[in-house]
Amino acid sequence: MAAPFYVPTGVPASGAQGSSAAIRAELALIEAAIAAAGVVPLSCYAADVNTAGSFWIPTPGWAGSITALYAVNYGGNNTAATVLTCEIGGAAVTLSGTWQFASSDAAGTQVSVTATAANTFTAGQPLEIVSDGGGASAMPAMLCALIARTS
């Protein structure tokens, strides 16, 4: 399937010495593709969201805003609900609702929320996902933030 936003030109070829102009042109195409895509997904693996604590998602070298947050669990949640929140620089991101795994969610359950306010970050400022540790058994999860570039 062809990429809708970016088609590699092959510059530089593997192991080849490319000209700096050709490489700059290729990087410009990549940057344009990111801008055209609108949002970029950033993910991190959380070994156990059923233990209270923080997980960090690194951000790129440009400012942006979180548009949505997603999580999917690798194990079932069988006790209490596990609530997730997001912070930037210690300040809570306002979410459209409660971002949580319910007490009976099976493995492979995806949960999501929209970020509605206090959702902007500066270049290189990491996103912090915080778990309240509501569940009991270890529950690994993949966490994902969709971000839009603002500068």
Secondary structure by P-SEA (a helix, b strand, c coil): cccccccccccccccccccaaaaaaaaaaaaaaaaaacbbbbbbbbccccccbbbbbbbccbbbbbcbbbbbbccccccbbbbbbbbcccccccccccccccccccccbbbbbbbcccccccccbbbbbbbccccccbbbbbbbbbbbbcc
